[in-house]
Amino acid sequence: MNAAPPSILLQWLRAAGEPSRLRLLALCAESALSVSDLAQALRQSEARVSRHLKILCEAGLLERLRQGQWVHYRMAAAADAASFARGVLAHLDRRDPQLLRDATAARAAAAPDRHAAGGGESRLGRALAGFLAAGGLTAPLDAVLVVGVAHAELLESAARAARHCTALAPSRRAAQAARAFAERRGIACEVLQASSPEAPSAADLGRAGAQFDGVLLDHPAAGGEALPGVLECIREVIAPAGRLWIFEPYDSLESRGRIVEHPLARLRRLLAAAGLVCERLSPVEADGEHVLAALARPASAAPGQAASAGHATP
């Protein structure tokens, strides 16, 4: 690699040497992301993020990539600029809580493109829809809530089983993709955008409705650390005789501390702590992804059932 002139090096340092731009550089080094994805991840306005991205692009550290109707940003292809950027990022502690939250939120914002926006066909989506059917998600239900729209097959199954279907999407782009998918398939579903890509808030759930006969938590990028709070909020909107289907990535439930707990055992424990009885629990693997699928009911509606009930054991 040729050495950079001082003027170029100073331009790179000025561009990267700002907290938000350093966070953006770290995210775009991992994958190509849109302004919407990045704004959701940083919890900043799209206008503000766009200004930061413009500075990074003008410095040559990032480049714009058009993908269909969206413009994505990724690490520059130029070897000298990319080498500088990766050298700076190599000094970052990727375990930093803010960087971890940024990465989780960015994955959540971008995840729906792999499924709903592309037409919804995937082996994993069909396998998860099969778990739904086996667990009794059949018409006619009055109201069903879908939290997350990463797997379009789940959205379609819910909409066809319920008189009223509401979905909470983690980002504006995810909401647009879900609405387009519903229109293509001729299914009726109200799609709302959640206030955060990481996890639905109590306010989001309040906008969605009061009580639901079925809730689908299709939350592939929320991360295991966010799950306890999500389950507590979700428990409040499940009707007394309702059911919860949850689809969580296996690796997000793996222990990362000194205490080792199997992901299946951890999911059972988290459900029980939220006042839910796990009735069915199975690992599902397809398309190179590993997901834990669980069916649960409010504890008050399932007296005498042990929280450890399920179809799979660690």
C-alpha positions in Angstrom: 0.0 0.0 0.0 1.3 3.5 -0.9 1.7 5.9 2.0 -1.0 8.6 2.1 0.0 12.2 1.8 -0.4 14.2 5.0 -3.4 16.1 3.7 -5.3 12.9 2.9 -4.3 11.4 6.3 -5.6 14.5 8.1 -8.9 14.3 6.1 -9.4 10.7 7.2 -8.6 11.5 10.8 -11.0 14.4 10.9 -13.7 12.3 9.3 -13.3 9.3 11.6 -12.5 11.4 14.7 -16.1 12.1 15.8 -18.2 9.8 18.0 -21.1 9.3 15.7 -19.0 8.9 12.6 -16.8 6.4 14.3 -19.9 4.4 15.2 -21.1 4.6 11.6 -17.7 3.5 10.3 -17.8 0.4 12.6 -21.3 -0.5 11.3 -20.6 -0.1 7.6 -17.4 -2.1 8.0 -19.5 -5.1 8.8 -22.2 -4.8 6.1 -23.8 -2.4 3.6 -26.6 -0.4 5.4 -29.1 2.2 4.4 -29.5 5.6 6.0 -32.7 4.3 7.6 -30.9 1.3 9.1 -28.1 3.5 10.4 -30.5 6.1 11.8 -32.4 3.4 13.6 -29.2 2.0 15.0 -27.8 5.3 16.3 -31.2 6.6 17.3 -30.5 9.8 15.4 -32.5 11.5 12.7 -31.9 10.4 9.1 -30.9 14.0 8.2 -28.2 14.1 10.9 -26.9 10.6 9.9 -26.9 11.7 6.2 -24.6 14.6 7.1 -22.2 12.3 8.9 -22.3 9.8 6.0 -21.6 12.6 3.5 -18.4 13.6 5.4 -17.2 10.0 5.5 -17.9 9.5 1.8 -16.2 12.8 0.8 -13.1 11.6 2.8 -13.1 8.4 0.9 -13.7 6.1 3.9 -17.2 5.0 2.8 -18.9 4.6 -0.6 -22.5 4.7 -1.8 -23.9 1.5 -3.3 -27.3 1.6 -5.0 -29.4 -1.6 -4.4 -32.8 -1.4 -6.1 -34.6 1.7 -4.8 -32.3 1.9 -1.8 -28.8 3.5 -1.4 -26.5 1.6 1.0 -23.2 2.6 2.5 -20.3 0.3 2.9 -16.5 0.4 3.6 -14.6 2.1 0.7 -13.1 -0.3 -1.9 -9.9 1.8 -2.2 -7.2 -0.2 -0.6 -5.5 2.7 1.2 -8.6 4.2 2.7 -10.0 0.7 3.7 -6.6 -0.1 5.3 -6.7 3.1 7.4 -10.3 2.5 8.4 -9.8 -1.1 9.4 -6.6 -0.1 11.3 -8.6 2.5 13.3 -11.4 0.0 14.0 -8.9 -2.7 15.1 -8.3 -0.6 18.2 -12.0 -0.5 19.2 -13.2 -2.8 21.9 -16.1 -4.5 20.2 -17.5 -5.5 23.6 -18.3 -1.9 24.3 -22.0 -1.7 25.3 -22.8 1.1 22.8 -21.1 -0.7 19.9 -23.0 -3.9 20.8 -26.3 -2.0 20.9 -25.5 -0.3 17.6 -24.7 -3.7 15.9 -27.9 -5.3 17.4 -30.1 -2.5 16.3 -28.6 -2.4 12.8 -29.2 -6.1 12.3 -32.8 -5.7 13.5 -33.4 -2.8 11.1 -31.9 -4.6 8.1 -33.1 -8.2 8.8 -36.5 -8.0 7.1 -34.9 -7.4 3.7 -33.7 -11.0 3.6 -37.3 -12.3 3.8 -40.4 -10.1 3.6 -38.9 -7.7 1.0 -37.7 -10.5 -1.1 -41.0 -12.3 -1.4 -41.0 -14.2 1.8 -39.9 -17.6 0.5 -37.3 -19.4 2.6 -36.9 -22.9 4.1 -36.5 -21.5 7.5 -39.7 -19.4 7.2 -41.7 -22.5 6.0 -40.3 -24.5 8.9 -41.3 -21.8 11.4 -44.7 -21.6 9.9 -45.0 -25.4 10.3 -44.3 -25.0 14.0 -47.1 -22.4 14.2 -49.6 -24.8 12.5 -48.5 -27.7 14.8 -49.0 -25.4 17.8 -52.6 -24.6 16.9 -52.5 -21.2 15.1 -55.6 -21.9 13.1 -58.6 -19.8 12.1 -60.8 -18.3 13.4 -59.0 -16.2 15.9 -60.2 -12.7 16.7 -56.9 -10.7 17.0 -53.3 -11.7 16.4 -50.2 -9.5 16.9 -46.9 -10.1 15.0 -43.9 -8.5 16.6 -41.1 -8.4 14.0 -41.6 -9.1 10.3 -38.3 -10.9 9.4 -40.1 -14.1 8.2 -43.0 -13.3 5.8 -44.4 -16.8 6.2 -45.2 -16.1 9.8 -46.9 -12.8 8.9 -49.0 -14.6 6.3 -50.0 -17.5 8.6 -51.1 -15.0 11.3 -53.1 -12.9 8.9 -54.9 -15.9 7.5 -55.8 -17.2 10.9 -57.2 -14.0 12.4 -60.0 -11.6 11.8 -57.7 -8.8 12.8 -53.9 -9.0 12.3 -51.5 -6.3 13.5 -47.8 -6.3 12.9 -45.0 -4.2 14.6 -42.1 -3.7 12.2 -38.7 -2.6 13.6 -38.0 0.1 10.9 -39.7 2.2 8.2 -38.2 0.0 5.5 -39.3 -3.2 7.2 -42.8 -1.7 7.5 -42.9 -0.8 3.8 -41.6 -4.3 2.9 -44.3 -6.0 5.0 -47.1 -3.8 3.6 -45.9 -4.6 0.0 -45.8 -8.3 0.8 -49.3 -8.3 2.3 -50.6 -6.5 -0.8 -49.0 -9.0 -3.1 -50.4 -11.9 -1.2 -53.9 -10.4 -0.7 -53.8 -10.6 3.0 -55.2 -8.0 5.5 -52.8 -6.8 8.1 -52.2 -3.4 9.7 -48.5 -2.8 9.8 -47.1 -0.3 12.4 -43.5 0.9 12.9 -42.1 0.4 16.3 -40.3 3.2 18.0 -37.1 1.3 18.3 -35.5 -1.5 16.1 -34.3 -3.3 19.2 -37.5 -4.2 21.1 -41.1 -3.1 21.2 -42.0 -0.7 24.0 -45.1 -0.6 26.1 -46.3 2.4 24.1 -45.8 0.4 20.8 -47.9 -2.4 22.1 -50.5 0.0 23.3 -50.8 1.4 19.8 -51.2 -2.1 18.5 -54.2 -3.0 20.7 -55.2 -4.3 24.1 -55.6 -8.1 24.2 -54.6 -10.6 21.6 -55.6 -14.3 21.2 -52.2 -14.9 19.7 -48.8 -13.1 19.7 -45.9 -14.0 17.4 -42.6 -12.8 18.6 -40.4 -13.0 15.4 -37.5 -11.1 16.9 -34.3 -12.4 15.3 -32.0 -9.6 16.2 -33.2 -8.2 19.5 -30.5 -10.2 21.4 -31.0 -12.4 24.4 -30.3 -9.5 26.8 -33.4 -7.6 25.7 -35.6 -10.6 25.8 -36.7 -10.5 29.5 -38.0 -7.0 29.1 -39.8 -7.8 25.9 -41.5 -10.8 27.4 -42.7 -8.8 30.3 -44.3 -6.2 28.0 -45.7 -8.9 25.7 -47.3 -10.8 28.6 -49.5 -7.8 29.3 -51.2 -7.9 25.9 -51.9 -11.7 25.7 -55.5 -12.6 26.4 -56.0 -14.9 29.4 -56.6 -17.8 27.1 -54.2 -16.6 24.5 -50.9 -18.0 23.3 -47.4 -16.8 22.6 -45.2 -18.2 19.8 -41.6 -17.0 20.1 -38.8 -17.5 17.6 -35.4 -16.5 18.9 -31.9 -17.1 17.5 -30.1 -19.9 19.3 -26.9 -18.0 19.7 -28.6 -15.0 21.3 -29.6 -17.2 24.2 -26.2 -18.7 24.8 -24.5 -17.9 28.0 -21.7 -15.3 27.8 -20.7 -15.1 31.4 -19.2 -17.5 33.9 -22.5 -19.2 34.6 -23.3 -21.7 31.9 -26.9 -22.2 31.0 -28.2 -24.1 28.0 -30.2 -22.0 25.6 -33.3 -24.2 25.9 -33.2 -24.0 29.7 -32.7 -20.3 29.6 -35.7 -19.7 27.4 -37.9 -21.8 29.6 -36.7 -19.8 32.7 -37.3 -16.4 31.0 -40.8 -17.5 30.0 -41.5 -18.6 33.5 -40.2 -15.4 35.0 -42.6 -13.5 32.7 -45.6 -15.5 34.0 -45.7 -17.8 30.9 -45.9 -21.6 30.8 -43.8 -23.2 28.1 -45.8 -25.9 26.4 -43.7 -26.7 23.4 -40.1 -26.0 22.7 -38.1 -27.1 19.6 -34.9 -26.1 17.9 -35.4 -25.3 14.2 -32.5 -25.3 11.7 -32.7 -24.3 8.0 -30.8 -22.0 5.6 -27.8 -22.1 7.9 -29.8 -20.5 10.8 -30.6 -22.0 14.2 -33.7 -20.8 15.9 -35.5 -21.8 19.1 -39.2 -22.0 18.6 -41.5 -22.0 21.6 -45.2 -22.0 22.4 -46.3 -20.6 25.7 -49.5 -19.7 27.6 -50.2 -17.3 30.5 -49.6 -19.3 33.7 -53.0 -18.4 35.0 -54.6 -20.2 31.9 -52.5 -23.4 32.4 -52.8 -24.5 36.0 -50.8 -27.5 37.1 -48.5 -27.4 34.0 -44.8 -27.3 34.7 -42.8 -24.5 33.1 -40.4 -27.1 31.9 -42.9 -28.8 29.7 -41.7 -29.1 26.1 -40.8 -31.3 23.2 -37.0 -30.8 23.4 -34.6 -31.1 26.3 -31.0 -29.8 26.6 
